[in-house]
Amino acid sequence: MDVSSQYATGGSWNEMRIGSATHKKIKVFTGTAHPELAQEICDHLELPLGDAVVGRFRDGEINVRIGETVRGAEVFVIQPTCNPADSNLMELLIMIDALVRASAASITAVIPYYGYARQDRKTQPRDPIVAKLVANLLTSAGADRILTMDLHAGQIQGFFDIPVDNLKALPILADYFAHKGLSNIVVVSPDVGGVARAREFSERLHAPLAIIDKRRPKPNVAEAMHVIGDVEGMTAILIDDIVDTGGTLVQAAEALLAQGAKEVYACATHPVLSDPGAERLQASPITELVVTNTIPLPVHKRVPKIRVLSIAPMFAEAIRRIFEEISVSKLFEV
């Protein structure tokens, strides 16, 4: 089945009658972080992208102009807070403030990739918890709801005092591999922290589960230790939420092949791919890395081994469900 068909929307739903006299209106805007994704989401919703211009003054300060009325509308602002995280986050905050002051009825911040999520707890004395700080900033700016995907840590939802819908890329990734024709599959978590994600993925593919016991001596440096589970002669699929420098996945793939795995695939929701991540993965023994477009992937990072799947249909369906006040969690029922 076509992945996008699961989340296809249709019909004239962009204005909903409430009572006998008023209409509930929807508008979608975007910053400069990922306008291609925002346009794709709007295409699925059969809505025009809202008129907003994000510029900069001579001193570098961000300037936002909303070019149409939003009074009384339910507004969705699409902006992943990926690199450059500080600039993209500030754009989002300023856009939310502009929409609040323009009398929008409600504002949902659609953040496909939630930046600073890996700073979600104190690991050393005097460490900041930036994921919580970002939650405070978004709420203070005037966001009424957050729509995101695969938060690095589930507890980040609890950092907010407003509703948070955390979508999962698992259905899209699992559907891709289910139709790839692979046999004798084993799903592998590259670390103990990702076991719950890998277990759900394995259940969708009806495959056994294995785990890599990994030690991380310092940030962005991973040392894979040994494999827990039987992988000999099997096609392994590594799954993670973020692929950054690629070190974790590459070392995990090498460990799996050393234990007799026949072939190694990998998938992740967010392709951060800090240099030299793309080049490292291209040179690795991984057959294919499957990611989504929560983050824009520059042309120079689109190496042959990377396959990008679109999450626009899922976000479009989630936006429709939020607007129509129906369940979002139904999207993830197996």
JOGI-V88259 format. One record per backbone hydrogen bond with DSSP energy under -0.5 kcal/mol. NH is the residue of the N-H (numbers start at 1). CO is the residue of the C=O. Records with the same first field share a line. If there is no record, write none. Layout:
NH: CO ; CO
This chain:
5: 2
6: 2 ; 3
7: 4
8: 5
13: 11
16: 24
18: 22
21: 18
22: 18
24: 16
25: 23 ; 72
26: 14
27: 74
28: 48
29: 76
31: 78
38: 34
39: 35
40: 36
41: 37
42: 38
43: 39
44: 40
45: 41
46: 42
47: 42
50: 28
52: 50
53: 65
55: 53 ; 63
57: 61
60: 57
63: 55
65: 53
67: 51 ; 65
72: 103
73: 70
74: 25
75: 73 ; 106
76: 27
77: 108
78: 29 ; 76
79: 77 ; 110
81: 113
82: 80
88: 84
89: 85
90: 86
91: 87
92: 88
93: 89
94: 90
95: 91
96: 92
97: 93
98: 94
99: 95
100: 96
101: 97
102: 98
103: 100
104: 99
105: 73
106: 73
108: 75
109: 107 ; 145
110: 77 ; 108
111: 109 ; 147
112: 110
115: 113
117: 114
119: 116
120: 118
123: 121
127: 124
130: 128
131: 119
132: 129
133: 129
134: 130
135: 131
136: 132
137: 133
138: 134
139: 135
140: 136
141: 137
142: 138 ; 139
143: 138
144: 107
145: 107
146: 163
147: 109
148: 165
149: 111
150: 167
156: 153
157: 154
158: 155
159: 156
160: 157
163: 144
165: 146
166: 164
167: 148 ; 165
172: 169
173: 169
174: 170
175: 171
176: 172
177: 173
178: 174
179: 175
180: 177
182: 177
186: 235
187: 208
188: 237
189: 210
190: 188 ; 239
194: 191
195: 192
198: 194
199: 195
200: 196
201: 197
202: 198
203: 199
204: 200
205: 201
206: 202
207: 202
208: 185
210: 187
211: 228
212: 189
213: 211 ; 226
214: 212
215: 223
217: 215
218: 221
221: 218
223: 215
225: 213
226: 213
228: 211
229: 227
231: 229
233: 260
234: 231
235: 184
236: 234 ; 263
237: 186
238: 236 ; 265
239: 188
240: 267
243: 270
244: 242
250: 246
251: 247
252: 248
253: 249
254: 250
255: 251
256: 252
257: 253
258: 254
259: 255
260: 257
261: 256
262: 234
263: 234
265: 236
266: 288
267: 238
268: 290
269: 240
270: 241
271: 269 ; 292
272: 243 ; 270
273: 243
277: 274
280: 276
281: 277
282: 278
283: 279
284: 281
287: 264
288: 264
289: 305
290: 266 ; 288
291: 289 ; 307
292: 269
293: 309
294: 269
295: 292
298: 296
301: 298
302: 299
303: 301
306: 303
307: 289
309: 291 ; 307
315: 311
316: 312
317: 313
318: 314
319: 315
320: 316
321: 317
322: 318
323: 319
324: 320
325: 321 ; 322
326: 321
331: 328
332: 329
333: 330
